[in-house]
Amino acid sequence: MAADRRPSWLKGVLDLLVLSCLTSGESYGYEIAKALAAAGLGEIKGGTLYPVLNRLEEAGLVEAEFRAAERGPGRRYYRLTEQGRDHLASESGAWLDFHTAVRDMLHPGGTTS
C-alpha cells in the first residue's frame, strides 16, 4: 500500500488554507487547527501550524495580538491584513487553476467519477 501523500499535498496549500480560516474574523491557533480538521484535512499539529502563522505574520499577511486570559494561558489571536486578503484572492485563483489542470490530467475527457 502506498504511503499517505496528503501531508505533502497539504504542505503546498497550507498557507492559503490558514489565510482562508481568517476570512470571517480573527482566530487563534487551536481554533484554526480545529477548522482545518473539520474540513477533512486531518490533524494539523502546532509544530506545523505555528511556523506557518509566524511566516504569514512576517510577510505582513496577518497581524497577531497576544491576549491574557482570565483563566488558563493567554492566546495569540491572528487576523488578516488587507495585504493578506489580496494575497489570498490572487493565490486562490492560481491554486484553483492548478487544481483544474491536475483534475483534467487525472480525468481526461471530463469524467470525474
C-alpha positions in Angstrom: 0.0 0.0 0.0 1.3 3.4 -0.9 2.3 6.0 1.7 -0.3 8.7 2.6 0.6 11.6 0.4 -1.9 14.0 1.9 0.7 15.7 4.2 2.9 16.6 1.3 0.0 17.9 -0.7 -1.2 19.9 2.3 2.2 21.5 2.7 1.9 23.3 -0.6 -1.5 24.8 0.2 -1.5 25.2 4.0 -0.7 28.9 3.9 -3.8 29.6 1.8 -5.9 27.4 4.0 -4.8 29.2 7.1 -5.5 32.6 5.5 -8.9 31.3 4.4 -9.7 30.3 8.0 -9.3 34.0 8.9 -11.6 35.5 6.3 -14.6 35.6 8.7 -12.6 37.2 11.6 -9.8 36.7 14.0 -8.9 33.4 15.5 -6.2 31.6 17.4 -4.1 28.6 16.6 -6.2 25.9 18.2 -9.4 27.2 16.5 -7.6 27.3 13.2 -6.4 23.7 13.6 -10.0 22.6 14.5 -11.4 24.3 11.4 -8.9 22.6 9.2 -9.6 19.2 10.8 -13.4 19.8 10.5 -12.9 20.5 6.7 -11.4 17.0 6.4 -7.8 17.9 6.2 -6.7 15.9 9.2 -4.9 17.0 12.4 -2.5 19.8 11.9 -0.1 19.9 14.8 1.2 23.0 16.4 4.7 22.3 15.2 3.3 22.6 11.7 0.7 25.4 12.2 2.6 27.9 14.3 5.6 28.2 11.9 3.0 28.9 9.1 1.3 31.6 11.2 4.7 33.2 12.1 5.7 33.2 8.4 2.4 34.8 7.4 2.9 37.4 10.1 6.4 38.2 9.0 5.2 38.6 5.4 2.5 41.1 6.6 -0.4 38.9 5.6 -1.7 38.5 9.1 -1.4 40.5 12.3 -1.2 38.9 15.7 -2.1 40.1 19.2 -1.5 38.3 22.5 -4.3 38.5 25.0 -4.2 37.4 28.6 -7.0 35.1 29.7 -8.8 35.2 33.0 -8.3 31.5 33.4 -5.6 29.5 31.7 -2.9 30.6 29.4 -3.2 33.6 27.2 -3.7 33.3 23.4 -2.3 34.8 20.4 -5.1 36.0 18.0 -4.5 36.3 14.3 -6.4 38.4 11.8 -6.0 39.0 8.1 -4.4 42.3 6.9 -5.6 43.9 3.7 -2.4 42.6 2.0 -3.4 39.1 3.3 -6.8 39.4 1.7 -5.3 40.4 -1.6 -2.8 37.6 -1.4 -5.5 35.1 -0.6 -7.6 36.2 -3.5 -4.8 36.1 -6.1 -3.2 32.8 -4.8 -6.6 31.1 -4.5 -7.2 31.7 -8.2 -3.8 30.3 -9.1 -4.4 27.3 -6.9 -7.8 26.6 -8.4 -6.2 26.9 -11.9 -3.6 24.3 -10.8 -6.3 22.1 -9.3 -8.2 22.2 -12.6 -5.1 21.2 -14.5 -4.4 18.2 -12.2 -8.1 17.2 -12.3 -8.1 17.3 -16.1 -5.0 15.2 -16.3 -6.4 12.6 -13.8 -9.8 12.5 -15.5 -9.3 13.1 -19.3 -12.5 13.7 -21.2 -14.2 15.4 -18.3 -15.3 12.3 -16.3 -14.8 12.9 -12.6 -16.5 9.9 -11.1 
